[in-house]
Amino acid sequence: MIPEPYNKWPVVMSRNKAAQLLGIDRKTLAKNKQLLDRCSEVIGDKPKIVRDRLLRELKII
């Protein structure tokens, strides 16, 4: 079960949107390539962040 503020986040989002929702600069998120690789899935031609994977990596769920 996803905690209250996070359940309204989009299930699949861009890296910029993920950084905005986390309240950090997009360049700061881009520096952590290992985290992005574990949380990302390529949809079309662009990598997208999967909400559940991101929250698991951050140990929120």
Buried (B, 14 or more C-beta within 10 A) or exposed (E): EEEEEBEEBEEBBBBEBBBBBBEEEBEEBEEEEEBBEEBBEEEEEEBBBBBBBBBEBEEEE
